[in-house]
Amino acid sequence: MIIADNKIQVAKLRLAYIVSLAIGILLLLSSFLFNLTVHEKITGIVLGVILLLVFIYLLILRPNYIYMAIENNAKLIVRTYSAFPLFRKYKAFEINTNDLYDVEMNYQFFNQIKKMRFTISKNNKVGKYPWLILSALSNKDIKLIHEKLNKLLPPGKRKKV
């Protein structure tokens, strides 16, 4: 059962990265290089700065592609990579649902950056996976993930959603 798959949102974000950077730089350069009226120069500079600020905001959010699925209530599969078009790092891991010990949620930057981390317990040893950035997911999807994973946790570790 697939819990989360945000491939379409990530494709839109990838396009937003490229468009905001390219058009922002083009507007700023054209404002200074071409012989334009004062009004056209100010408009180009303002729009260029706004688009570059959108690009910086996306860099701060660091949205990721997230694929999460549960197979036969025995295995949790997670795949992730950055929505930024360059320097991607692909990560994938599988967790036995019997080993799942805890799921931590963390919110930063005025609750815009949403993170999640899995903790497993195996042979009385606790291990933590790296943080997954859920910024590209909607609050509804994050709540669904939290509900599904909460059912997999041991009864003493379950949290209110």
C-alpha positions in Angstrom: 0.0 0.0 0.0 1.5 3.3 -1.1 1.4 5.9 1.6 3.0 8.9 -0.2 4.2 9.6 -3.7 4.7 13.3 -4.7 6.2 12.9 -8.1 3.9 15.5 -9.7 4.6 18.2 -7.0 8.3 17.6 -7.3 8.2 18.0 -11.1 6.4 21.4 -10.6 9.0 22.4 -8.0 11.8 21.5 -10.3 10.3 23.7 -13.0 9.8 26.5 -10.5 13.5 26.3 -9.6 14.6 26.6 -13.2 12.1 29.3 -14.3 12.5 31.5 -11.2 16.3 31.5 -11.5 16.5 31.9 -15.3 13.8 34.6 -15.7 15.0 36.4 -12.6 18.5 36.7 -14.0 17.3 37.6 -17.5 15.1 40.4 -16.1 17.9 41.8 -14.0 20.4 41.7 -16.8 18.0 43.1 -19.4 17.2 46.0 -17.0 20.9 47.1 -17.0 22.1 46.1 -20.4 19.3 47.5 -22.7 18.3 51.1 -23.2 14.9 51.0 -21.5 12.7 53.6 -20.0 13.0 54.2 -16.2 9.6 52.6 -15.6 10.7 49.5 -17.6 14.0 49.3 -15.7 12.3 49.5 -12.3 9.7 46.9 -13.3 12.4 44.5 -14.5 14.5 45.0 -11.4 11.6 44.5 -9.1 10.3 41.4 -10.9 13.8 40.0 -11.2 14.4 40.4 -7.4 11.1 38.8 -6.6 11.8 35.8 -8.8 15.3 35.4 -7.2 13.7 35.6 -3.8 11.3 32.8 -4.8 14.4 30.7 -5.8 16.1 31.4 -2.5 12.9 30.5 -0.6 12.8 27.1 -2.5 16.4 26.6 -1.6 15.6 27.1 2.1 12.7 24.7 2.0 14.8 22.0 0.3 11.7 20.0 -0.9 12.2 16.3 -1.6 10.6 13.6 -3.6 9.1 11.1 -1.1 7.9 7.6 -1.9 6.6 5.6 1.0 4.9 2.2 0.9 4.1 -0.6 3.3 4.3 -4.1 1.9 2.2 -6.8 3.6 2.4 -4.9 6.9 5.9 -6.3 7.2 8.2 -3.8 5.4 8.3 0.0 5.1 9.9 1.1 1.9 11.2 4.7 1.6 12.7 6.4 -1.4 13.8 10.1 -1.6 15.8 12.6 -3.5 16.0 16.4 -3.7 13.7 18.4 -6.0 16.7 20.7 -6.8 17.6 19.8 -10.4 21.4 19.6 -9.7 23.6 17.5 -7.4 20.9 15.0 -6.4 21.4 12.4 -3.8 19.2 9.4 -4.1 18.4 7.6 -0.9 16.3 4.4 -0.4 15.9 2.1 2.5 13.6 -0.6 3.9 12.6 -1.0 7.5 11.0 -4.1 9.0 7.8 -2.9 10.6 8.6 -5.1 13.7 11.8 -3.1 14.2 10.2 0.3 14.0 10.5 1.9 17.4 9.6 5.6 16.9 8.8 8.3 14.3 10.0 11.8 15.1 8.5 14.9 13.5 10.3 18.2 13.5 9.1 21.6 12.2 11.4 24.5 11.4 11.3 27.9 9.7 7.8 28.9 10.8 6.6 25.3 10.2 7.5 25.5 6.5 10.3 22.9 6.7 8.8 19.6 7.9 11.1 16.7 8.8 10.6 13.1 9.8 13.0 10.6 11.2 12.6 6.8 11.9 14.1 5.1 14.9 14.5 1.4 14.9 15.2 -1.0 17.7 17.0 -4.3 16.9 18.7 -6.6 19.4 18.2 -4.0 22.2 20.1 -1.4 20.2 18.5 1.8 18.9 19.4 3.2 15.5 18.2 6.4 13.8 17.8 7.0 10.1 18.6 10.4 8.5 15.9 13.1 8.5 13.4 13.0 5.6 12.3 16.4 4.4 8.6 16.5 3.8 8.3 20.1 2.7 6.9 19.1 -0.8 4.0 17.3 0.8 0.7 18.9 1.8 -0.4 18.9 5.4 -3.1 16.4 4.5 -0.5 13.9 3.1 1.8 14.4 6.2 -1.2 13.7 8.5 -2.0 10.5 6.5 1.7 9.4 6.7 1.6 10.0 10.5 -1.6 8.0 10.9 -0.4 5.0 8.9 3.0 5.0 10.6 1.4 5.4 14.0 -0.4 2.1 13.5 2.9 0.4 13.0 4.5 1.7 16.2 4.5 -0.3 19.4 1.5 0.6 21.6 3.6 2.6 24.1 5.1 4.8 21.4 1.9 5.8 19.5 1.3 9.5 19.4 -1.9 11.5 18.9 -2.3 12.8 15.4 
